[in-house]
């Protein structure tokens, strides 16, 4: 009589040769506790939201994995992103390269991570829950009113002098110079930085008119953190003031990954003496 096959059936498995490739991306979107995972034949998308106003997504394509198998059209679940990073970071600081195998059986089962560094094997299981419904944002596309593509290093320096004590961040884009202005204001005073579209670190600038949008600085800070790691950044504003940032990230293994960030603008009443947001001039 043949012995029964007790090997569990996994709907999702994957292997990454360098775990630092994952920790680098996940740290960029680690600004809330809960992350929602969506896996398909194209790879894994990890989504984090804050107050239905901010959404960040990390796209981990199948080319990042040396092995990737999915047995359903779509696999989804949510987990504590801090616990995930704690597990992945066990070997993140070492000079040696650690590999990662991940396994997911089905709804209600934990996400299993097996990390291997030389002769050391660490087996972690992270509790998962049913995926939450998330907001559906579309890139502005034809609705884009102002757009800029910039080198990450140049944009990093441009945002370096923001006043972290400010409650809001104002972003102004226009056809006339200076074409791109950011502004913060607090009890310490007003801080403004501006640049023209012919700056060396700006690759493309498209404007259909002058616009001004305001965002809560606390909600924009995760994007500033991602700018620090980005190779390229696409900066798009819709007519309604919706901000879409798309980041190209170079992993430690010199592979390209992508992070997308959406932030809704602050709405100010018409009778406020401040500038009305997303106003076209």
BATIRO-990008 format. One line per field, with one value per atom (N, C-alpha, C): residue number from 1; chain; atom name; x, y, z. Coordinates in steps of 0.02 Angstrom, whole numbers, always signed. Example, Ala and Ser with C-alpha at 12.3 -4.5 7.8 and 13.67 -1.06 7.14 Angstrom:
2
n: [1  1  1  2  2  2]
chain: [A  A  A  A  A  A]
atom: [N  CA  C  N  CA  C]
px: [+660  +615  +660  +642  +684  +645]
py: [-284  -225  -165  -112  -53  +2]
pz: [+390  +390  +390  +354  +357  +394]
END
This chain:
281
n: [1  1  1  2  2  2  3  3  3  4  4  4  5  5  5  6  6  6  7  7  7  8  8  8  9  9  9  10  10  10  11  11  11  12  12  12  13  13  13  14  14  14  15  15  15  16  16  16  17  17  17  18  18  18  19  19  19  20  20  20  21  21  21  22  22  22  23  23  23  24  24  24  25  25  25  26  26  26  27  27  27  28  28  28  29  29  29  30  30  30  31  31  31  32  32  32  33  33  33  34  34  34  35  35  35  36  36  36  37  37  37  38  38  38  39  39  39  40  40  40  41  41  41  42  42  42  43  43  43  44  44  44  45  45  45  46  46  46  47  47  47  48  48  48  49  49  49  50  50  50  51  51  51  52  52  52  53  53  53  54  54  54  55  55  55  56  56  56  57  57  57  58  58  58  59  59  59  60  60  60  61  61  61  62  62  62  63  63  63  64  64  64  65  65  65  66  66  66  67  67  67  68  68  68  69  69  69  70  70  70  71  71  71  72  72  72  73  73  73  74  74  74  75  75  75  76  76  76  77  77  77  78  78  78  79  79  79  80  80  80  81  81  81  82  82  82  83  83  83  84  84  84  85  85  85  86  86  86  87  87  87  88  88  88  89  89  89  90  90  90  91  91  91  92  92  92  93  93  93  94  94  94  95  95  95  96  96  96  97  97  97  98  98  98  99  99  99  100  100  100  101  101  101  102  102  102  103  103  103  104  104  104  105  105  105  106  106  106  107  107  107  108  108  108  109  109  109  110  110  110  111  111  111  112  112  112  113  113  113  114  114  114  115  115  115  116  116  116  117  117  117  118  118  118  119  119  119  120  120  120  121  121  121  122  122  122  123  123  123  124  124  124  125  125  125  126  126  126  127  127  127  128  128  128  129  129  129  130  130  130  131  131  131  132  132  132  133  133  133  134  134  134  135  135  135  136  136  136  137  137  137  138  138  138  139  139  139  140  140  140  141  141  141  142  142  142  143  143  143  144  144  144  145  145  145  146  146  146  147  147  147  148  148  148  149  149  149  150  150  150  151  151  151  152  152  152  153  153  153  154  154  154  155  155  155  156  156  156  157  157  157  158  158  158  159  159  159  160  160  160  161  161  161  162  162  162  163  163  163  164  164  164  165  165  165  166  166  166  167  167  167  168  168  168  169  169  169  170  170  170  171  171  171  172  172  172  173  173  173  174  174  174  175  175  175  176  176  176  177  177  177  178  178  178  179  179  179  180  180  180  181  181  181  182  182  182  183  183  183  184  184  184  185  185  185  186  186  186  187  187  187  188  188  188  189  189  189  190  190  190  191  191  191  192  192  192  193  193  193  194  194  194  195  195  195  196  196  196  197  197  197  198  198  198  199  199  199  200  200  200  201  201  201  202  202  202  203  203  203  204  204  204  205  205  205  206  206  206  207  207  207  208  208  208  209  209  209  210  210  210  211  211  211  212  212  212  213  213  213  214  214  214  215  215  215  216  216  216  217  217  217  218  218  218  219  219  219  220  220  220  221  221  221  222  222  222  223  223  223  224  224  224  225  225  225  226  226  226  227  227  227  228  228  228  229  229  229  230  230  230  231  231  231  232  232  232  233  233  233  234  234  234  235  235  235  236  236  236  237  237  237  238  238  238  239  239  239  240  240  240  241  241  241  242  242  242  243  243  243  244  244  244  245  245  245  246  246  246  247  247  247  248  248  248  249  249  249  250  250  250  251  251  251  252  252  252  253  253  253  254  254  254  255  255  255  256  256  256  257  257  257  258  258  258  259  259  259  260  260  260  261  261  261  262  262  262  263  263  263  264  264  264  265  265  265  266  266  266  267  267  267  268  268  268  269  269  269  270  270  270  271  271  271  272  272  272  273  273  273  274  274  274  275  275  275  276  276  276  277  277  277  278  278  278  279  279  279  280  280  280  281  281  281]
chain: [A  A  A  A  A  A  A  A  A  A  A  A  A  A  A  A  A  A  A  A  A  A  A  A  A  A  A  A  A  A  A  A  A  A  A  A  A  A  A  A  A  A  A  A  A  A  A  A  A  A  A  A  A  A  A  A  A  A  A  A  A  A  A  A  A  A  A  A  A  A  A  A  A  A  A  A  A  A  A  A  A  A  A  A  A  A  A  A  A  A  A  A  A  A  A  A  A  A  A  A  A  A  A  A  A  A  A  A  A  A  A  A  A  A  A  A  A  A  A  A  A  A  A  A  A  A  A  A  A  A  A  A  A  A  A  A  A  A  A  A  A  A  A  A  A  A  A  A  A  A  A  A  A  A  A  A  A  A  A  A  A  A  A  A  A  A  A  A  A  A  A  A  A  A  A  A  A  A  A  A  A  A  A  A  A  A  A  A  A  A  A  A  A  A  A  A  A  A  A  A  A  A  A  A  A  A  A  A  A  A  A  A  A  A  A  A  A  A  A  A  A  A  A  A  A  A  A  A  A  A  A  A  A  A  A  A  A  A  A  A  A  A  A  A  A  A  A  A  A  A  A  A  A  A  A  A  A  A  A  A  A  A  A  A  A  A  A  A  A  A  A  A  A  A  A  A  A  A  A  A  A  A  A  A  A  A  A  A  A  A  A  A  A  A  A  A  A  A  A  A  A  A  A  A  A  A  A  A  A  A  A  A  A  A  A  A  A  A  A  A  A  A  A  A  A  A  A  A  A  A  A  A  A  A  A  A  A  A  A  A  A  A  A  A  A  A  A  A  A  A  A  A  A  A  A  A  A  A  A  A  A  A  A  A  A  A  A  A  A  A  A  A  A  A  A  A  A  A  A  A  A  A  A  A  A  A  A  A  A  A  A  A  A  A  A  A  A  A  A  A  A  A  A  A  A  A  A  A  A  A  A  A  A  A  A  A  A  A  A  A  A  A  A  A  A  A  A  A  A  A  A  A  A  A  A  A  A  A  A  A  A  A  A  A  A  A  A  A  A  A  A  A  A  A  A  A  A  A  A  A  A  A  A  A  A  A  A  A  A  A  A  A  A  A  A  A  A  A  A  A  A  A  A  A  A  A  A  A  A  A  A  A  A  A  A  A  A  A  A  A  A  A  A  A  A  A  A  A  A  A  A  A  A  A  A  A  A  A  A  A  A  A  A  A  A  A  A  A  A  A  A  A  A  A  A  A  A  A  A  A  A  A  A  A  A  A  A  A  A  A  A  A  A  A  A  A  A  A  A  A  A  A  A  A  A  A  A  A  A  A  A  A  A  A  A  A  A  A  A  A  A  A  A  A  A  A  A  A  A  A  A  A  A  A  A  A  A  A  A  A  A  A  A  A  A  A  A  A  A  A  A  A  A  A  A  A  A  A  A  A  A  A  A  A  A  A  A  A  A  A  A  A  A  A  A  A  A  A  A  A  A  A  A  A  A  A  A  A  A  A  A  A  A  A  A  A  A  A  A  A  A  A  A  A  A  A  A  A  A  A  A  A  A  A  A  A  A  A  A  A  A  A  A  A  A  A  A  A  A  A  A  A  A  A  A  A  A  A  A  A  A  A  A  A  A  A  A  A  A  A  A  A  A  A  A  A  A  A  A  A  A  A  A  A  A  A  A  A  A  A  A  A  A  A  A  A  A  A  A  A  A  A  A  A  A  A  A  A  A  A  A  A  A  A  A  A  A  A  A  A  A  A  A  A  A  A  A  A  A  A  A  A  A  A  A  A  A  A  A  A  A  A  A  A  A  A  A  A  A  A  A  A  A  A  A  A  A  A  A  A  A  A  A  A  A  A  A  A  A  A  A  A  A  A  A  A  A  A  A  A  A  A  A  A  A  A  A  A  A  A  A  A  A  A  A  A  A  A  A  A  A  A  A]
atom: [N  CA  C  N  CA  C  N  CA  C  N  CA  C  N  CA  C  N  CA  C  N  CA  C  N  CA  C  N  CA  C  N  CA  C  N  CA  C  N  CA  C  N  CA  C  N  CA  C  N  CA  C  N  CA  C  N  CA  C  N  CA  C  N  CA  C  N  CA  C  N  CA  C  N  CA  C  N  CA  C  N  CA  C  N  CA  C  N  CA  C  N  CA  C  N  CA  C  N  CA  C  N  CA  C  N  CA  C  N  CA  C  N  CA  C  N  CA  C  N  CA  C  N  CA  C  N  CA  C  N  CA  C  N  CA  C  N  CA  C  N  CA  C  N  CA  C  N  CA  C  N  CA  C  N  CA  C  N  CA  C  N  CA  C  N  CA  C  N  CA  C  N  CA  C  N  CA  C  N  CA  C  N  CA  C  N  CA  C  N  CA  C  N  CA  C  N  CA  C  N  CA  C  N  CA  C  N  CA  C  N  CA  C  N  CA  C  N  CA  C  N  CA  C  N  CA  C  N  CA  C  N  CA  C  N  CA  C  N  CA  C  N  CA  C  N  CA  C  N  CA  C  N  CA  C  N  CA  C  N  CA  C  N  CA  C  N  CA  C  N  CA  C  N  CA  C  N  CA  C  N  CA  C  N  CA  C  N  CA  C  N  CA  C  N  CA  C  N  CA  C  N  CA  C  N  CA  C  N  CA  C  N  CA  C  N  CA  C  N  CA  C  N  CA  C  N  CA  C  N  CA  C  N  CA  C  N  CA  C  N  CA  C  N  CA  C  N  CA  C  N  CA  C  N  CA  C  N  CA  C  N  CA  C  N  CA  C  N  CA  C  N  CA  C  N  CA  C  N  CA  C  N  CA  C  N  CA  C  N  CA  C  N  CA  C  N  CA  C  N  CA  C  N  CA  C  N  CA  C  N  CA  C  N  CA  C  N  CA  C  N  CA  C  N  CA  C  N  CA  C  N  CA  C  N  CA  C  N  CA  C  N  CA  C  N  CA  C  N  CA  C  N  CA  C  N  CA  C  N  CA  C  N  CA  C  N  CA  C  N  CA  C  N  CA  C  N  CA  C  N  CA  C  N  CA  C  N  CA  C  N  CA  C  N  CA  C  N  CA  C  N  CA  C  N  CA  C  N  CA  C  N  CA  C  N  CA  C  N  CA  C  N  CA  C  N  CA  C  N  CA  C  N  CA  C  N  CA  C  N  CA  C  N  CA  C  N  CA  C  N  CA  C  N  CA  C  N  CA  C  N  CA  C  N  CA  C  N  CA  C  N  CA  C  N  CA  C  N  CA  C  N  CA  C  N  CA  C  N  CA  C  N  CA  C  N  CA  C  N  CA  C  N  CA  C  N  CA  C  N  CA  C  N  CA  C  N  CA  C  N  CA  C  N  CA  C  N  CA  C  N  CA  C  N  CA  C  N  CA  C  N  CA  C  N  CA  C  N  CA  C  N  CA  C  N  CA  C  N  CA  C  N  CA  C  N  CA  C  N  CA  C  N  CA  C  N  CA  C  N  CA  C  N  CA  C  N  CA  C  N  CA  C  N  CA  C  N  CA  C  N  CA  C  N  CA  C  N  CA  C  N  CA  C  N  CA  C  N  CA  C  N  CA  C  N  CA  C  N  CA  C  N  CA  C  N  CA  C  N  CA  C  N  CA  C  N  CA  C  N  CA  C  N  CA  C  N  CA  C  N  CA  C  N  CA  C  N  CA  C  N  CA  C  N  CA  C  N  CA  C  N  CA  C  N  CA  C  N  CA  C  N  CA  C  N  CA  C  N  CA  C  N  CA  C  N  CA  C  N  CA  C  N  CA  C  N  CA  C  N  CA  C  N  CA  C  N  CA  C  N  CA  C  N  CA  C  N  CA  C  N  CA  C  N  CA  C  N  CA  C  N  CA  C  N  CA  C  N  CA  C  N  CA  C  N  CA  C  N  CA  C  N  CA  C  N  CA  C  N  CA  C  N  CA  C  N  CA  C  N  CA  C  N  CA  C  N  CA  C  N  CA  C  N  CA  C  N  CA  C  N  CA  C  N  CA  C  N  CA  C  N  CA  C  N  CA  C  N  CA  C  N  CA  C  N  CA  C  N  CA  C  N  CA  C  N  CA  C  N  CA  C  N  CA  C  N  CA  C  N  CA  C  N  CA  C  N  CA  C  N  CA  C  N  CA  C  N  CA  C  N  CA  C]
px: [+43  +0  +44  +30  +71  +55  +108  +98  +66  +22  -11  +39  +29  +71  +47  +86  +66  +95  +129  +157  +100  +99  +43  +41  -20  -30  -28  +18  +25  -3  -42  -68  -17  +33  +84  +151  +202  +270  +318  +373  +422  +490  +541  +609  +645  +679  +719  +790  +839  +908  +938  +913  +939  +880  +872  +814  +815  +874  +879  +840  +830  +791  +719  +692  +624  +621  +666  +664  +671  +712  +722  +656  +615  +551  +499  +495  +442  +453  +515  +529  +503  +500  +477  +402  +364  +291  +270  +317  +301  +282  +220  +197  +132  +103  +46  +57  +19  +31  +9  -46  -75  -57  -36  -22  -64  -89  -130  -88  -85  -47  -94  -74  -109  -57  -65  -18  -54  -20  -46  +13  +0  +53  +107  +93  +142  +187  +171  +211  +167  +194  +159  +154  +94  +82  +65  +102  +90  +63  +4  -30  -38  -22  -31  -71  -122  -164  -166  -181  -190  -251  -301  -362  -397  -389  -421  -400  -343  -318  -251  -214  -148  -143  -114  -105  -37  +1  +66  +66  +93  +96  +166  +192  +256  +243  +272  +263  +327  +320  +377  +364  +396  +385  +416  +396  +422  +497  +524  +595  +638  +607  +643  +652  +606  +608  +648  +685  +718  +669  +619  +564  +500  +447  +382  +327  +283  +227  +163  +110  +45  -7  -50  -98  -169  -178  -243  -233  -287  -282  -261  -288  -271  -270  -217  -211  -204  -245  -244  -250  -217  -221  -191  -200  -168  -130  -81  -41  -10  +23  +58  +125  +133  +194  +255  +245  +301  +329  +284  +306  +344  +318  +351  +422  +430  +496  +543  +515  +556  +585  +545  +569  +621  +607  +652  +717  +715  +774  +823  +807  +852  +921  +923  +987  +1002  +964  +971  +1035  +1062  +1120  +1186  +1184  +1246  +1276  +1340  +1375  +1361  +1340  +1325  +1255  +1244  +1180  +1135  +1076  +1027  +972  +950  +896  +830  +775  +709  +665  +631  +578  +513  +460  +396  +343  +297  +245  +179  +126  +59  +10  -27  -72  -141  -174  -242  -267  -329  -359  -357  -336  -334  -268  -225  -159  -107  -54  -2  +41  +75  +126  +191  +219  +280  +341  +391  +453  +510  +551  +610  +671  +710  +769  +831  +877  +937  +998  +1044  +1108  +1163  +1201  +1251  +1218  +1238  +1210  +1154  +1134  +1083  +1015  +966  +899  +850  +810  +760  +691  +645  +578  +528  +494  +446  +376  +325  +256  +220  +190  +156  +81  +44  -29  -57  -103  -136  -211  -242  -314  -340  -405  -436  -419  -405  -386  -442  -424  -473  -485  -543  -557  -515  -482  -441  -469  -448  -468  -438  -474  -449  -431  -366  -342  -318  -332  -305  -254  -199  -153  -191  -174  -211  -219  -167  -172  -189  -245  -266  -289  -304  -327  -269  -208  -151  -147  -140  -138  -67  -27  +44  +84  +141  +181  +255  +294  +366  +399  +452  +494  +563  +588  +651  +696  +761  +808  +796  +800  +787  +836  +900  +950  +936  +915  +900  +838  +787  +725  +737  +781  +798  +828  +874  +904  +853  +807  +757  +711  +693  +647  +683  +749  +787  +774  +756  +750  +679  +634  +566  +564  +520  +511  +468  +498  +461  +409  +411  +362  +299  +297  +238  +182  +121  +64  +49  +62  +44  +104  +97  +145  +106  +125  +95  +139  +107  +143  +112  +153  +130  +168  +132  +162  +131  +171  +145  +189  +165  +203  +259  +249  +297  +349  +408  +461  +452  +469  +491  +432  +444  +390  +366  +409  +391  +411  +362  +373  +343  +380  +353  +360  +312  +310  +284  +318  +293  +294  +254  +249  +233  +270  +258  +275  +276  +293  +365  +406  +476  +483  +429  +431  +409  +420  +399  +460  +453  +508  +483  +519  +498  +558  +548  +599  +568  +605  +578  +631  +609  +656  +622  +662  +636  +643  +602  +600  +664  +708  +771  +827  +810  +860  +887  +950  +982  +947  +919  +889  +816  +788  +720  +724  +698  +701  +642  +585  +525  +479  +450  +402  +346  +285  +226  +175  +155  +106  +51  -11  -69  -97  -61  -84  -60  -67  -44  -94  -68  -111  -75  -115  -88  -127  -92  -124  -89  -128  -101  -113  -62  -65  -42  -69  -44  +27  +73  +143  +154  +116  +123  +105  +58  +39  +87  +124  +172  +240  +254  +320  +339  +292  +312  +339  +312  +337  +407  +420  +487  +538  +517  +562  +578  +529  +540  +584  +577  +620  +694  +710  +779  +809  +766  +791  +778  +745  +722  +776  +776  +819  +785  +721  +680  +614  +584  +519  +475  +415  +364  +315  +305  +266  +207  +144  +86  +31  +0  -57  -116  -174  -234  -266  -316  -352  -383  -402  -434  -384  -319  -268  -242  -268  -243  -170  -128  -57  -40  -6  +18  +94  +129  +201  +219  +261  +283  +360  +385  +456  +487  +546  +586  +641  +642  +690  +739  +803  +855  +872  +860  +874  +948  +967  +1038  +1067  +1024  +1046  +1041  +1032  +1029  +969  +914  +851  +805  +761  +715  +648  +625  +558  +522  +457  +416  +372  +366  +322  +277  +213  +165  +133  +123  +99  +45  -12  -66  -82  -96  -115  -169  -223  -277  -263  -283  -269  -315  -292  -334  -383  -446  -497  -509  -505  -516  -580  -620  -682  -670  -718  -711  -703  -731  -727  -663  -620  -555  -511  -472  -429  -365  -357  -301  -318  -267  -278  -320  -368  -409  -367  -368  -326  -350  -303  -315  -349  -342  -371  -329  -363  -329  -329  -271  -266  -266]
py: [-60  +0  +62  +109  +168  +217  +249  +299  +361  +391  +452  +509  +553  +612  +666  +678  +727  +796  +805  +870  +920  +976  +1023  +1053  +1070  +1101  +1176  +1209  +1282  +1314  +1368  +1405  +1456  +1471  +1520  +1500  +1496  +1485  +1530  +1547  +1589  +1584  +1599  +1599  +1661  +1695  +1754  +1741  +1750  +1735  +1785  +1847  +1899  +1933  +1919  +1945  +2021  +2052  +2124  +2158  +2123  +2151  +2165  +2122  +2131  +2182  +2178  +2224  +2296  +2307  +2375  +2404  +2364  +2388  +2396  +2347  +2348  +2404  +2421  +2478  +2543  +2549  +2610  +2622  +2569  +2577  +2560  +2557  +2539  +2601  +2624  +2682  +2667  +2608  +2585  +2511  +2486  +2417  +2364  +2376  +2323  +2331  +2276  +2275  +2220  +2235  +2187  +2160  +2094  +2061  +2037  +2050  +2023  +1988  +1924  +1886  +1861  +1867  +1843  +1814  +1794  +1766  +1817  +1881  +1935  +1950  +1922  +1935  +1954  +1994  +2012  +2088  +2111  +2182  +2189  +2232  +2244  +2315  +2322  +2386  +2407  +2470  +2499  +2563  +2573  +2633  +2668  +2732  +2771  +2816  +2801  +2844  +2854  +2808  +2813  +2876  +2905  +2965  +2953  +2905  +2890  +2815  +2799  +2729  +2720  +2671  +2654  +2581  +2566  +2497  +2481  +2424  +2399  +2341  +2343  +2291  +2249  +2185  +2139  +2089  +2101  +2060  +1991  +1946  +1877  +1875  +1927  +1927  +1936  +1959  +1964  +1895  +1850  +1782  +1736  +1691  +1638  +1580  +1575  +1526  +1561  +1551  +1581  +1538  +1514  +1471  +1494  +1502  +1519  +1474  +1445  +1395  +1421  +1485  +1517  +1582  +1607  +1668  +1727  +1730  +1784  +1757  +1772  +1754  +1818  +1826  +1888  +1873  +1914  +1910  +1973  +1983  +2040  +2016  +2056  +2038  +2101  +2092  +2147  +2158  +2215  +2228  +2236  +2258  +2264  +2196  +2147  +2079  +2050  +2064  +2040  +2068  +2133  +2164  +2139  +2126  +2099  +2032  +1990  +1925  +1932  +1974  +1982  +2015  +2056  +2095  +2056  +1993  +1953  +1947  +1944  +1937  +1998  +2052  +2111  +2149  +2144  +2184  +2150  +2085  +2048  +2060  +2044  +2052  +1994  +1937  +1880  +1886  +1852  +1855  +1799  +1818  +1769  +1760  +1698  +1683  +1675  +1679  +1674  +1628  +1582  +1543  +1561  +1575  +1591  +1540  +1525  +1475  +1501  +1494  +1513  +1460  +1431  +1375  +1399  +1440  +1461  +1508  +1532  +1577  +1545  +1584  +1560  +1529  +1516  +1488  +1544  +1534  +1585  +1588  +1644  +1650  +1623  +1572  +1542  +1568  +1591  +1616  +1573  +1548  +1510  +1548  +1575  +1614  +1571  +1573  +1532  +1576  +1575  +1609  +1560  +1539  +1487  +1426  +1407  +1347  +1363  +1427  +1448  +1451  +1415  +1414  +1441  +1490  +1519  +1511  +1481  +1466  +1510  +1554  +1600  +1589  +1596  +1594  +1657  +1692  +1756  +1747  +1764  +1758  +1801  +1774  +1812  +1815  +1866  +1875  +1888  +1886  +1899  +1970  +1977  +2042  +2093  +2153  +2207  +2238  +2268  +2305  +2369  +2383  +2443  +2491  +2553  +2603  +2586  +2603  +2591  +2658  +2670  +2730  +2713  +2757  +2750  +2805  +2790  +2845  +2898  +2962  +3015  +3005  +2977  +2964  +3027  +3024  +3081  +3139  +3124  +3176  +3213  +3193  +3225  +3298  +3342  +3413  +3439  +3413  +3430  +3367  +3361  +3300  +3317  +3282  +3291  +3223  +3208  +3150  +3174  +3149  +3176  +3120  +3135  +3089  +3090  +3031  +3026  +3067  +3069  +3106  +3181  +3208  +3279  +3297  +3255  +3268  +3260  +3215  +3205  +3269  +3300  +3363  +3419  +3420  +3473  +3472  +3412  +3406  +3406  +3411  +3404  +3459  +3519  +3576  +3590  +3542  +3552  +3560  +3603  +3613  +3556  +3511  +3453  +3471  +3534  +3556  +3584  +3588  +3614  +3562  +3586  +3540  +3521  +3567  +3556  +3565  +3536  +3545  +3570  +3628  +3655  +3638  +3617  +3601  +3641  +3680  +3722  +3703  +3693  +3678  +3722  +3745  +3790  +3790  +3823  +3829  +3880  +3929  +3984  +3969  +3997  +3985  +4028  +4002  +3933  +3884  +3828  +3783  +3738  +3728  +3681  +3713  +3722  +3754  +3712  +3703  +3671  +3720  +3718  +3768  +3738  +3753  +3735  +3797  +3795  +3853  +3829  +3856  +3838  +3899  +3888  +3943  +3966  +3922  +3940  +3985  +3990  +4032  +3994  +4025  +3997  +3972  +3913  +3882  +3867  +3890  +3880  +3860  +3811  +3790  +3789  +3813  +3816  +3795  +3771  +3748  +3757  +3769  +3774  +3707  +3698  +3634  +3616  +3665  +3651  +3629  +3616  +3591  +3523  +3509  +3449  +3385  +3386  +3325  +3315  +3361  +3353  +3329  +3269  +3240  +3261  +3270  +3289  +3331  +3382  +3424  +3443  +3425  +3440  +3477  +3536  +3575  +3600  +3593  +3619  +3683  +3707  +3767  +3768  +3824  +3831  +3800  +3763  +3732  +3733  +3733  +3732  +3680  +3634  +3583  +3581  +3562  +3558  +3488  +3463  +3396  +3399  +3355  +3349  +3322  +3357  +3337  +3267  +3250  +3184  +3128  +3143  +3093  +3092  +3145  +3148  +3120  +3116  +3093  +3024  +2975  +2910  +2916  +2962  +2972  +3002  +3048  +3077  +3023  +2975  +2920  +2877  +2868  +2827  +2864  +2931  +2971  +2958  +2948  +2936  +2876  +2826  +2763  +2758  +2808  +2803  +2821  +2786  +2802  +2854  +2844  +2891  +2901  +2961  +2976  +3010  +2984  +3016  +3051  +3115  +3158  +3183  +3162  +3180  +3209  +3263  +3293  +3294  +3271  +3275  +3344  +3358  +3422  +3432  +3375  +3379  +3384  +3380  +3387  +3320  +3264  +3198  +3191  +3173  +3165  +3091  +3077  +3010  +3012  +2974  +2969  +2897  +2888  +2822  +2821  +2773  +2769  +2708  +2718  +2661  +2650  +2590  +2573  +2522  +2534  +2486  +2444  +2378  +2335  +2324  +2292  +2278  +2233  +2192  +2147  +2180  +2247  +2286  +2269  +2250  +2239  +2298  +2312  +2368  +2346  +2382  +2370  +2437  +2434  +2494  +2504  +2566  +2585  +2641  +2637  +2687  +2717  +2782  +2817  +2867  +2865  +2913  +2951  +3015  +3057  +3106  +3108  +3154  +3222  +3277  +3344  +3364  +3412  +3442  +3489  +3486  +3530  +3587  +3648  +3707  +3742  +3763  +3797  +3860  +3876  +3935  +4000  +4002  +4065  +4069  +4019  +4021  +4072  +4108  +4159  +4129  +4063  +4030  +4018  +4000  +3985  +3922  +3923  +3864  +3812  +3750  +3698  +3673  +3649  +3622  +3673  +3736  +3788  +3799  +3808  +3823  +3899  +3925  +3997  +4017]
pz: [+0  +0  +0  -45  -51  +5  +31  +84  +55  +94  +72  +68  +19  +11  +60  +112  +163  +150  +94  +76  +65  +102  +95  +24  +4  -62  -53  -86  -82  -144  -134  -192  -217  -174  -192  -162  -203  -179  -219  -188  -222  -188  -226  -198  -223  -177  -193  -168  -211  -193  -144  -146  -101  -66  -2  +35  +40  +34  +38  -18  -74  -129  -107  -63  -39  +18  +65  +122  +99  +48  +22  -3  -38  -64  -9  +34  +85  +134  +150  +194  +166  +100  +68  +79  +91  +100  +171  +217  +286  +326  +317  +356  +393  +385  +424  +440  +488  +511  +462  +427  +386  +313  +282  +211  +178  +119  +81  +23  +17  -35  -90  -152  -210  -254  -265  -307  -369  -426  -490  -529  -590  -632  -647  -637  -650  -591  -532  -473  -414  -368  -306  -301  -282  -269  -194  -159  -88  -80  -48  -44  +29  +43  +110  +102  +146  +143  +210  +208  +268  +261  +302  +306  +239  +193  +127  +90  +111  +78  +44  +69  +43  +29  -29  -46  -79  -56  -85  -105  -163  -188  -211  -190  -215  -261  -321  -371  -374  -358  -360  -416  -473  -532  -525  -568  -566  -580  -613  -628  -565  -510  -447  -415  -432  -404  -449  -418  -457  -468  -424  -433  -411  -450  -433  -462  -417  -439  -405  -445  -418  -451  -410  -435  -439  -428  -436  -475  -504  -544  -500  -440  -394  -323  -286  -216  -176  -124  -85  -11  +29  +102  +131  +196  +229  +290  +311  +369  +399  +455  +489  +455  +422  +384  +430  +492  +538  +558  +567  +581  +522  +462  +401  +396  +407  +403  +457  +516  +570  +551  +518  +495  +440  +391  +334  +354  +406  +426  +469  +484  +526  +495  +428  +394  +350  +361  +318  +331  +392  +410  +395  +383  +373  +304  +299  +235  +187  +215  +173  +143  +88  +53  +77  +101  +125  +73  +65  +18  +56  +20  +51  +9  +43  +12  +47  +10  +40  +17  +63  +50  +79  +39  +64  +40  +89  +73  +50  +90  +73  +128  +120  +169  +238  +287  +356  +376  +327  +342  +345  +384  +388  +325  +317  +265  +296  +264  +291  +253  +291  +263  +289  +243  +261  +235  +282  +264  +275  +226  +229  +218  +266  +259  +278  +227  +237  +269  +330  +362  +411  +415  +462  +427  +453  +424  +476  +457  +501  +469  +506  +481  +519  +484  +515  +486  +527  +505  +528  +481  +496  +486  +537  +533  +477  +438  +384  +397  +369  +373  +303  +296  +231  +208  +144  +116  +123  +143  +148  +79  +71  +10  +11  -44  -48  -100  -96  -145  -213  -264  -332  -364  -371  -404  -473  -521  -588  -600  -634  -652  -691  -683  -716  -792  -825  -897  -936  -973  -1013  -969  -905  -860  -827  -842  -810  -831  -783  -797  -797  -751  -749  -734  -768  -761  -764  -723  -723  -712  -750  -739  -720  -663  -636  -611  -607  -576  -500  -470  -399  -358  -378  -339  -338  -396  -399  -359  -364  -326  -251  -233  -162  -133  -168  -144  -142  -191  -196  -135  -112  -55  +12  +12  +74  +124  +102  +147  +171  +162  +185  +261  +285  +357  +384  +422  +447  +499  +524  +572  +541  +475  +440  +439  +440  +435  +363  +317  +247  +200  +142  +88  +27  +1  -59  -119  -173  -235  -292  -325  -380  -444  -498  -563  -616  -665  -715  -777  -830  -892  -885  -841  -835  -781  -789  -740  -677  -618  -606  -613  -646  -665  -609  -558  -504  -438  -394  -329  -274  -220  -160  -102  -55  -3  +62  +117  +184  +227  +281  +325  +395  +444  +514  +557  +623  +668  +657  +628  +615  +554  +514  +454  +392  +336  +271  +233  +206  +167  +97  +47  -23  -65  -109  -157  -226  -276  -344  -394  -451  -503  -571  -621  -690  -725  -778  -812  -849  -859  -893  -846  -782  -735  -759  -745  -770  -746  -686  -659  -680  -718  -744  -815  -828  -895  -939  -909  -947  -904  -934  -898  -946  -928  -970  -926  -948  -909  -956  -933  -970  -937  -887  -853  -781  -748  -680  -631  -583  -532  -465  -413  -345  -305  -273  -231  -164  -113  -46  -18  +18  +47  +119  +161  +229  +226  +260  +256  +286  +338  +368  +319  +273  +224  +164  +155  +100  +119  +184  +207  +183  +178  +150  +79  +40  -28  -27  +20  +26  +43  +86  +104  +43  -1  -61  -111  -114  -158  -143  -78  -58  -94  -110  -139  -214  -243  -312  -363  -418  -474  -519  -532  -571  -535  -546  -516  -568  -576  -618  -571  -581  -537  -577  -560  -599  -555  -579  -546  -594  -570  -611  -604  -643  -638  -569  -538  -472  -415  -432  -380  -354  -379  -358  -379  -331  -344  -354  -409  -424  -433  -391  -397  -415  -465  -485  -480  -442  -427  -461  -489  -514  -462  -433  -381  -407  -398  -416  -354  -358  -301  -293  -238  -226  -280  -311  -365  -434  -435  -497  -540  -507  -543  -530  -578  -573  -545  -493  -465  -463  -449  -455  -393  -373  -318  -343  -326  -347  -284  -286  -227  -248  -213  -226  -162  -170  -113  -135  -97  -113  -81  -114  -88  -31  +7  +58  +25  +47  +19  +68  +43  +84  +63  +111  +96  +55  +13  -31  +8  +69  +107  +148  +142  +177  +142  +181  +151  +121  +128  +96  +22  -17  -87  -94  -139  -151  -187  -163  -190  -257  -296  -363  -408  -392  -433  -495  -552  -614  -625  -644  -651  -724]
END
